Amino acid sequence: MKQSIHPQYRPVVFIDGEHEIATRSTLSSKETKVIDGVEHHVIHVDISSYTHPFYTGRQRILDTAGRVERFRQRFGRVTSGRTPKP
């Protein structure tokens, strides 16, 4: 691998309300927090896997089957009126 072309990875903790996710990232911040003797950069996020509606089960599911049926009723099977060659 070539030297000095890759980003520097740092220990980072992403904080979403009361949830914390400790990992590594290229992001950095001036705020730090020591976890298990290692200094992590603190990144505050609005939504994480702990609070995202898809992962928490609070996501609203759309009626896609109804949409498909309405489309088929409206446009149906369009044919050119020509008979196919045998």
C-alpha positions in Angstrom: 0.0 0.0 0.0 1.1 3.5 -0.7 2.0 5.6 2.3 0.2 8.9 3.2 -2.8 8.5 0.8 -5.2 6.7 3.1 -7.3 8.6 5.7 -6.3 8.3 9.4 -8.7 6.2 11.4 -9.3 7.3 15.0 -11.3 5.9 17.9 -14.7 7.6 17.8 -17.8 7.4 19.9 -21.1 8.3 18.3 -23.7 9.5 20.8 -27.5 9.4 20.1 -29.2 10.6 23.2 -28.4 8.1 25.8 -27.0 5.5 23.4 -23.3 5.3 22.6 -21.6 3.4 19.8 -17.8 3.1 20.1 -16.0 2.4 16.8 -13.3 3.8 14.5 -13.8 6.4 11.9 -12.1 9.1 9.9 -14.2 11.8 11.6 -12.8 13.8 14.5 -14.0 16.5 16.9 -12.6 18.7 19.6 -14.7 17.0 22.2 -13.2 13.7 23.6 -14.2 11.0 26.0 -12.1 8.3 27.6 -13.5 4.8 27.3 -11.5 1.9 28.8 -8.4 4.0 28.9 -8.6 5.1 25.2 -9.4 8.6 24.2 -12.3 8.7 21.7 -13.5 11.7 19.6 -17.2 12.4 20.4 -19.6 12.8 17.4 -23.2 13.6 18.2 -25.8 12.2 15.8 -29.5 12.7 15.5 -30.5 9.2 14.4 -28.7 5.9 14.9 -29.8 2.2 14.7 -31.1 2.6 18.2 -33.6 5.3 17.3 -34.3 4.9 13.6 -37.9 3.9 12.9 -36.9 1.1 10.6 -34.9 -0.7 13.2 -37.2 0.0 16.1 -40.3 -1.3 14.4 -42.1 2.1 14.5 -41.9 2.5 10.7 -45.2 2.9 8.8 -45.6 0.3 6.1 -47.3 1.4 2.9 -50.0 -0.6 1.1 -47.9 -1.4 -2.0 -50.2 -4.3 -3.0 -53.1 -1.9 -3.3 -51.0 0.5 -5.4 -50.1 -2.3 -7.8 -53.7 -3.4 -8.2 -54.9 0.2 -8.9 -52.2 0.5 -11.5 -53.3 -2.7 -13.2 -57.0 -1.7 -13.1 -56.2 1.7 -14.6 -53.8 0.6 -17.4 -54.5 -3.1 -17.6 -52.6 -5.3 -20.1 -51.9 -3.2 -23.2 -51.8 -5.2 -26.4 -51.1 -4.0 -29.9 -54.0 -6.0 -31.5 -51.5 -8.0 -33.6 -51.4 -11.7 -33.3 -48.0 -13.2 -32.7 -46.3 -15.3 -35.4 -46.2 -19.1 -34.7 
